[in-house]
């Protein structure tokens, strides 16, 4: 047998493997033939497919560029344009927007004046997608309908499915829900039935689940994500399953399966980093959402930062994290910026507006909360899904609570609670219970408030929502239902010179020291009824029911550290700041000017010092302090009198 015959047999085997979707086998065979004599552009495209489905997007791009070049030299403008449009899509997935636009421009020039072909249909879809991204929905719909027409003229089932899918999604964004979903179901049925090519099938599954997620139709999203998972496993593909995992993890998070959700989204993050960075941003955002709920704020912050680095808007998770940390002004600014940028997409705004209402309620900004609630109500009119109606009722209840109308707040929050239970969203329902308790308390019904807190606590504990569970437990133990505002004494701690210390003792010793420090301080907090709100870096933010408890805790911490130095030769220097004030309950934390004052006072303390506002110790016997001195606190108008406690 001649060498040429051997290569021809290998090429035939490669094509057969691709047809069987034996992606790795096809990749190896195509590569071997290409290395020995090169491939024609049609087979280069098949090699690119095999590389893509085995999770090698860079190789896929390089091979498609070769196919494009060969088509151009051959004078086949239609096939060259199709290759250019595929490269536009792949570069967009890698967040190379300028390069993607360049390939789109090449496709447009190649097809200018050429007879109609399926490539014109794919070009129409690409142009429609650009108009869609700008919010030009009528223009986008025109392009998608042109693509549908061309698919029918050339009897191209993949082009038809892609065009109908995008047309359906645009119709949904136009609030023509029934029309859009009818088209999506038709295309989805074709995908499930195996009538479409691999890429089109995967794209259909991904977009159907994505649209259902945007509509907050989580029951159907779960059904379709399960179908997508079965398809991915059957195809034995790499990289692409990560896209499906992101949406599946979001559904798991909603129904309270947080461990499974985190496992799924972690895999998605790894699969999508290089394969599809545009979706990797969504994966990291979802990871942040899960970590936020379990109370790992540092890890949540890192995940949201990575989402931002991959080009995703880390909202609403980032704003909720800032709110949980008591940074209410930063949270309000963060969510406001996202809403200002997302001007036309109602479904995306529907994910942001309830959070804006929650933050505005915590800050006491009733007008902002009401505007968010009113817009959310309008969106619920257009997109009548249970979860969107739940978000609208939640926002309305929070706005009424901020306006001081407890009765109306109760009605809205009870409706939201029921709707969240209808979609099996236990965490959201428990949050409603906590807000309902505040509304009941405002009406003087302490028994109803206590009942709601107890319900919320059991749910938070079952889910593993540690900060929320601690808050609810603390309120029940003290027999104190939540109030919209409460007087607390806030304590901030921080290890002085931690950066220098790490450099001196090394990472491993530093981690051991951190663990000892954290355990020692947490023991003190627990003994003095402290509620840990946040633990960021090497510092703590803790709330106490009264100044005496907070001061006793601070003194015990400093004495325990001093004793450790005497007995073991070393303990870190810790600064502590205290301030008693009224603050608004904000999710799992507190918010308001008083919290900022407490943090600023803590930042002014020296190593081993307990610094507090002079007003905090007024009327307390047996507390030895320095003479008061006035200080300026960054971002706070006017001087504040502070004293140091003589704890030695």
SULFEN-V504457 format. One record per residue. RES is the residue in one small letter. SS is DSSP state (@ for helix, = for strand, . for the rest). PSI is psi in radians with two decimals (NA if undefined). Layout:
res: {RES RES}
ss: {SS SS}
psi: {PSI PSI}
//
This chain:
res: {x x x x x x x x x x x x x x x x x x x x x x x x x x x x x x x x x x x x x x x x x x x x x x x x x x x x x x x x x x x x x x x x x x x x x x x x x x x x x x x x x x x x x x x x x x x x x x x x x x x x x x x x x x x x x x x x x x x x x x x x x x x x x x x x x x x x x x x x x x x x x x x x x x x x x x x x x x x x x x x x x x x x x x x x x x x x x x x x x x x x x x x x x x x x x x x x x x x x x x x x x x x x x x x x x x x x x x x x x x x x x x x x x x x x x x x x x x x x x x x x x x x x x x x x x x x x x x x x x x x x x x x x x x x x x x x x x x x x x x x x x x x x x x x x x x x x x x x x x x x x x x x x x x x x x x x x x x x x x x x x x x x x x x x x x x x x x x x x x x x x x x x x x x x x x x x x x x x x x x x x x x x x x x x x x x x x x x x x x x x x x x x x x x x x x x x x x x x x x x x x x x x x x x x x x x x x x x x x x x x x x x x x x x x x x x x x x x x x x x x x x x x x x x x x x x x x x x x x x x x x x x x x x x x x x x x x x x x x x x x x x x x x x x x x x x x x x x x x x x x x x x x x x x x x x x x x x x x x x x x x x x x x x x x x x x x x x x x x x x x x x x x x x x x x x x x x x x x x x x x x x x x x x x x x x x x x x x x x x x x x x x x x x x x x x x x x x x x x x x x x x x x x x x x x x x x x x x x x x x x x x x x x x x x x x x x x x x x x x x x x x x x x x x x x}
ss: {. . @ @ @ @ @ @ @ @ @ @ @ @ @ @ @ @ @ . . . @ @ @ @ @ @ @ @ @ @ @ @ @ @ @ . . . @ @ @ @ @ @ @ @ @ @ @ @ @ = . . @ @ @ @ @ @ @ @ @ @ @ @ @ @ @ @ @ @ . . @ @ @ @ @ @ @ @ @ @ @ @ @ @ @ @ @ . . . @ @ @ @ @ @ @ @ @ @ @ @ @ @ @ . . . . . . @ @ @ @ @ @ @ @ @ @ @ @ @ @ @ @ . . . @ @ @ @ @ @ @ @ @ @ @ @ @ @ @ @ @ . . . @ @ @ @ @ @ @ @ @ @ @ @ @ @ @ @ @ . . . @ @ @ @ @ @ @ @ @ @ @ @ @ @ @ @ . . . . . @ @ @ @ @ @ @ @ @ @ @ @ @ @ @ @ @ . . . @ @ @ @ @ @ @ @ @ @ @ @ @ @ @ @ @ @ . . = . . @ @ @ @ @ @ @ @ @ @ @ @ @ @ @ . . @ @ @ @ @ @ @ @ @ @ @ @ @ @ @ @ @ @ . @ @ @ @ @ @ @ @ @ @ @ @ @ @ @ @ @ @ . . @ @ @ @ @ @ @ @ @ @ @ @ @ . . . . . . . @ @ @ @ @ @ @ @ . . . @ @ @ @ @ @ @ @ @ @ @ @ @ @ . . . . @ @ @ @ @ @ @ @ @ @ @ @ @ @ @ @ @ @ . . @ @ @ @ @ @ @ @ @ @ @ @ @ @ @ @ @ . . . @ @ @ @ @ @ @ @ @ @ @ @ @ @ @ @ @ . . . @ @ @ @ @ @ @ @ @ @ @ @ @ @ @ @ @ . . . @ @ @ @ @ @ @ @ @ @ @ @ @ @ @ @ @ . . . @ @ @ @ @ @ @ @ @ @ @ @ @ @ @ @ @ @ . . @ @ @ @ @ @ @ @ @ @ @ @ . . . . . . . = = = = = = = = = = = . . @ @ @ @ @ @ @ @ . @ @ @ @ @ @ @ @ @ @ @ @ @ @ @ @ @ @ @ @ @ . . . = = = = = = . . = = = = = = . . @ @ @ @ @ @ @ @ @ @ @ @ @ @ @ @ @ @ @ @ @ @ . . . . . = = = = = = = = = = = = = . . = = = . @ @ @ @ @ @ @ @ @ @ @ @ . . . . . = = = = @ @ @ @ . . . . . . . = . . . = = = = . . . . . . = = = = = = = . . .}
psi: {2.36 2.83 -0.69 -0.73 -0.69 -0.76 -0.69 -0.71 -0.72 -0.67 -0.72 -0.69 -0.63 -0.76 -0.67 -0.72 -0.69 -0.72 -0.59 -0.06 0.58 1.38 -0.80 -0.73 -0.79 -0.73 -0.83 -0.73 -0.81 -0.74 -0.76 -0.72 -0.73 -0.67 -0.54 -0.63 -0.02 2.89 2.63 2.79 -0.58 -0.71 -0.50 -0.66 -0.62 -0.68 -0.72 -0.70 -0.82 -0.69 -0.74 -0.80 -0.26 0.26 0.58 1.23 -0.60 -0.73 -0.69 -0.77 -0.78 -0.72 -0.69 -0.59 -0.65 -0.71 -0.77 -0.85 -0.71 -0.70 -0.71 -0.80 -0.55 -0.34 0.21 1.51 -0.62 -0.81 -0.62 -0.71 -0.68 -0.73 -0.71 -0.70 -0.62 -0.69 -0.62 -0.77 -0.76 -0.63 -0.61 -0.68 -0.48 0.21 0.40 1.27 -0.70 -0.74 -0.73 -0.74 -0.63 -0.72 -0.62 -0.74 -0.69 -0.74 -0.74 -0.76 -0.70 -0.64 -0.12 2.09 -0.02 2.67 2.60 2.50 2.98 -0.52 -0.58 -0.59 -0.75 -0.58 -0.74 -0.70 -0.73 -0.73 -0.66 -0.65 -0.64 -0.80 -0.68 -0.78 -0.40 -0.02 0.20 1.33 -0.68 -0.75 -0.73 -0.74 -0.67 -0.78 -0.74 -0.68 -0.59 -0.69 -0.69 -0.77 -0.78 -0.60 -0.65 -0.62 -0.71 0.13 0.92 1.76 -0.61 -0.76 -0.74 -0.78 -0.78 -0.74 -0.77 -0.66 -0.85 -0.62 -0.77 -0.71 -0.67 -0.73 -0.70 -0.75 -0.39 0.15 0.29 1.20 -0.85 -0.76 -0.82 -0.77 -0.55 -0.77 -0.74 -0.67 -0.68 -0.82 -0.70 -0.69 -0.68 -0.66 -0.82 -0.62 0.01 0.43 -0.12 2.86 2.92 -0.84 -0.76 -0.71 -0.85 -0.73 -0.68 -0.86 -0.82 -0.80 -0.58 -0.82 -0.71 -0.75 -0.73 -0.63 -0.76 -0.60 -0.09 0.55 1.34 -0.48 -0.87 -0.56 -0.69 -0.73 -0.81 -0.58 -0.59 -0.70 -0.70 -0.70 -0.79 -0.69 -0.79 -0.73 -0.65 -0.62 -0.26 0.93 2.82 2.67 -1.12 -0.64 -0.44 -0.58 -0.78 -0.61 -0.63 -0.87 -0.64 -0.68 -0.64 -0.70 -0.73 -0.72 -0.77 -0.71 0.02 0.13 1.25 -0.65 -0.81 -0.68 -0.76 -0.71 -0.76 -0.77 -0.49 -0.77 -0.69 -0.74 -0.76 -0.71 -0.53 -0.20 -0.91 -0.54 -0.78 1.31 -0.54 -0.66 -0.38 -0.63 -0.74 -0.65 -0.78 -0.60 -0.76 -0.65 -0.72 -0.68 -0.74 -0.81 -0.60 -0.76 -0.57 -0.08 0.19 1.38 -0.65 -0.77 -0.63 -0.77 -0.74 -0.73 -0.73 -0.63 -0.71 -0.65 -0.77 -0.70 -0.53 0.18 0.10 2.59 2.03 0.56 2.61 0.02 -0.76 -0.75 -0.69 -0.61 -0.82 -0.67 -0.77 -0.52 0.02 0.15 1.19 -0.66 -0.75 -0.67 -0.76 -0.75 -0.67 -0.85 -0.56 -0.73 -0.75 -0.69 -0.59 -0.56 -0.57 1.47 -0.51 -0.44 1.79 -0.64 -0.65 -0.67 -0.55 -0.37 -0.32 -0.63 -0.75 -0.58 -0.67 -0.71 -0.69 -0.78 -0.76 -0.66 -0.72 -0.58 -0.12 0.35 1.43 -0.65 -0.75 -0.75 -0.71 -0.72 -0.75 -0.74 -0.72 -0.75 -0.67 -0.66 -0.67 -0.72 -0.67 -0.49 -0.68 -0.65 1.55 1.19 2.73 -0.78 -0.63 -0.67 -0.60 -0.75 -0.65 -0.73 -0.67 -0.86 -0.71 -0.73 -0.73 -0.69 -0.74 -0.69 -0.73 -0.53 -0.09 0.18 1.46 -0.67 -0.81 -0.63 -0.74 -0.76 -0.79 -0.76 -0.61 -0.69 -0.76 -0.75 -0.77 -0.73 -0.69 -0.64 -0.60 -0.57 0.20 0.93 1.44 -0.62 -0.78 -0.68 -0.66 -0.66 -0.68 -0.68 -0.70 -0.72 -0.61 -0.66 -0.70 -0.73 -0.73 -0.71 -0.67 -0.46 0.00 0.18 1.45 -0.59 -0.79 -0.67 -0.78 -0.69 -0.77 -0.73 -0.72 -0.73 -0.79 -0.75 -0.83 -0.65 -0.80 -0.73 -0.71 -0.66 -0.43 0.40 1.41 -0.84 -0.73 -0.70 -0.71 -0.72 -0.83 -0.72 -0.75 -0.68 -0.68 -0.72 -0.60 -0.01 0.51 1.82 2.76 2.56 2.71 -0.65 2.58 2.66 2.15 2.80 2.08 2.39 2.27 2.32 2.78 2.40 2.23 2.31 0.60 -0.64 -0.81 -0.66 -0.73 -0.79 -0.58 -0.71 -0.23 2.78 -0.76 -0.82 -0.62 -0.73 -0.70 -0.75 -0.74 -0.77 -0.76 -0.80 -0.84 -0.76 -0.74 -0.79 -0.69 -0.57 -0.75 -0.75 -0.82 -0.67 -0.35 0.45 0.51 2.45 1.90 2.10 -0.71 2.61 1.66 2.23 -2.14 0.45 2.85 2.63 2.06 2.49 2.40 2.65 -0.39 2.83 -0.68 -0.79 -0.75 -0.75 -0.78 -0.69 -0.80 -0.75 -0.76 -0.68 -0.88 -0.67 -0.66 -0.71 -0.73 -0.73 -0.69 -0.64 -0.74 -0.71 -0.50 -0.04 -0.29 2.52 2.57 2.65 2.21 2.31 2.55 2.34 2.48 2.55 2.21 2.28 2.93 2.40 2.80 2.40 2.34 1.65 -2.11 0.09 -2.67 2.72 2.76 3.06 -0.68 -0.63 -0.74 -0.70 -0.77 -0.75 -0.71 -0.66 -0.75 -0.65 -0.41 -0.27 2.66 3.05 2.27 0.11 2.55 1.90 2.33 2.79 2.47 -0.56 -0.45 -0.55 0.02 2.26 -0.01 2.28 2.61 0.23 1.96 2.18 2.91 3.02 2.52 2.56 2.61 2.40 2.73 2.27 2.24 2.22 0.00 2.22 2.36 2.68 2.75 2.35 2.26 2.76 2.76 2.52 2.31 1.54 -0.19 NA}
//
